[in-house]
């Protein structure tokens, strides 16, 4: 089969492919309707599909569209997995929970964020406590979201970013820009002031479907970071953590960590994978982000900054708005058959490895592997 046919050109088509493939594979489906609507006025939803016995103690969870516009890759991987008949090959005691488009608003509107302009992967903090501060971002906030988007304001932003990197270093700049900020609601990588609809919905899904689970693997698909078409396997925990050691035993020695510089991703505040073990305290959780590269990182970051300005200050229906939206889509989705094939193949392998790892009996691993 041609894996490229599992990828859709927009959210509505992606949802239709997923629902059709999940039903054909015998999945138990649930639709969770979003309060907002898409750009065409159509309803939006997160769709959930369960495969395997309802009491399965070993479960693989796959998530698409945590960062909405990145949902093309995650959805395509999910549909390809379903069309290949993987659900029928699950071992006894193993279940798969597919969460399709957890951020349907961002997917439909070609935005990385939710309807609240919140980066869902910075939203998983304790909002009863004072939010983390990011003074470096405070110093750049105004130039990153200017009143107008012109050659002059872009040059001013580039100069300010370059000056910050010159003083503090590229790693510090990456942390300031992408690590998460909570003081500028109209800015990039904003973590929010409260749990978003997507966070609340994901929490409810995991609680509803995984009460019986004792071993849980999570694969959350992202795009926009790293070499073109290459899937980096990222664990947002230190290498000494049991979850990292399990992930490395399951997926291989190339697994990276955001804690030691082995991943190009900056250390994150409030990411969903790091929060998942606390949502499932009765289970052993092994979470991993599969990050697929698209364009060079500077192009991706500038596309994101431009899209943030557009929705904060501009008009998406204007000529410049349409150009920015096209650039945003291209930054997170490569619409070519070879890139799609690379995504599908790496997704399929990761799912097979996770299913095997989560289903391995305690004490039954190979010599030298950490006991599950």
Rosetta blueprint (number, residue, H / E / L):
1 X L
2 X L
3 X H
4 X H
5 X H
6 X H
7 X L
8 X L
9 X L
10 X L
11 X H
12 X H
13 X H
14 X H
15 X H
16 X H
17 X H
18 X H
19 X H
20 X H
21 X H
22 X H
23 X H
24 X H
25 X L
26 X L
27 X L
28 X E
29 X E
30 X E
31 X E
32 X E
33 X E
34 X E
35 X E
36 X E
37 X E
38 X L
39 X L
40 X L
41 X L
42 X L
43 X E
44 X E
45 X E
46 X E
47 X E
48 X E
49 X E
50 X E
51 X E
52 X L
53 X L
54 X L
55 X L
56 X L
57 X L
58 X E
59 X E
60 X E
61 X E
62 X E
63 X E
64 X L
65 X L
66 X L
67 X L
68 X H
69 X H
70 X H
71 X H
72 X H
73 X H
74 X H
75 X H
76 X H
77 X H
78 X H
79 X H
80 X H
81 X H
82 X H
83 X H
84 X L
85 X L
86 X H
87 X H
88 X H
89 X H
90 X L
91 X L
92 X L
93 X L
94 X E
95 X E
96 X E
97 X E
98 X E
99 X E
100 X E
101 X L
102 X L
103 X L
104 X H
105 X H
106 X H
107 X H
108 X H
109 X H
110 X L
111 X L
112 X L
113 X L
114 X L
115 X L
116 X L
117 X L
118 X L
119 X L
120 X H
121 X H
122 X H
123 X L
124 X L
125 X L
126 X L
127 X L
128 X L
129 X L
130 X L
131 X L
132 X L
133 X L
134 X L
135 X H
136 X H
137 X H
138 X H
139 X H
140 X H
141 X H
142 X H
143 X H
144 X H
145 X L
146 X L
147 X L
148 X L
149 X L
150 X L
151 X H
152 X H
153 X H
154 X H
155 X H
156 X H
157 X H
158 X H
159 X H
160 X H
161 X H
162 X H
163 X H
164 X H
165 X H
166 X H
167 X H
168 X H
169 X L
170 X H
171 X H
172 X H
173 X H
174 X H
175 X H
176 X H
177 X H
178 X H
179 X L
180 X L
181 X E
182 X L
183 X L
184 X L
185 X L
186 X L
187 X L
188 X L
189 X L
190 X E
191 X L
192 X L
193 X L
194 X L
195 X L
196 X L
197 X H
198 X H
199 X H
200 X H
201 X H
202 X H
203 X H
204 X H
205 X H
206 X H
207 X H
208 X H
209 X H
210 X L
211 X L
212 X L
213 X L
214 X L
215 X E
216 X E
217 X E
218 X E
219 X E
220 X E
221 X E
222 X E
223 X E
224 X E
225 X E
226 X E
227 X E
228 X E
229 X L
230 X L
231 X E
232 X E
233 X E
234 X E
235 X E
236 X L
237 X L
238 X L
239 X L
240 X L
241 X L
242 X H
243 X H
244 X H
245 X H
246 X H
247 X H
248 X H
249 X H
250 X H
251 X H
252 X L
253 X L
254 X L
255 X L
256 X E
257 X E
258 X L
259 X L
260 X L
261 X L
262 X L
263 X L
264 X L
265 X L
266 X L
267 X L
268 X L
269 X L
270 X L
271 X L
272 X H
273 X H
274 X H
275 X H
276 X H
277 X H
278 X H
279 X H
280 X L
281 X L
282 X L
283 X L
284 X E
285 X E
286 X E
287 X E
288 X E
289 X E
290 X E
291 X E
292 X E
293 X E
294 X L
295 X L
296 X L
297 X H
298 X H
299 X H
300 X H
301 X H
302 X H
303 X H
304 X H
305 X H
306 X H
307 X H
308 X H
309 X H
310 X H
311 X H
312 X H
313 X H
314 X L
315 X L
316 X L
317 X L
318 X L
319 X H
320 X H
321 X H
322 X H
323 X H
324 X H
325 X H
326 X H
327 X H
328 X H
329 X H
330 X H
331 X H
332 X H
333 X L
334 X L
335 X L
336 X L
337 X H
338 X H
339 X H
340 X H
341 X H
342 X H
343 X H
344 X H
345 X H
346 X H
347 X H
348 X H
349 X H
350 X H
351 X H
352 X H
353 X H
354 X H
355 X H
356 X H
357 X H
358 X H
359 X H
360 X L
361 X L
362 X L
363 X L
364 X L
365 X L
366 X L
367 X L
368 X L
369 X L
370 X L
371 X L
372 X L
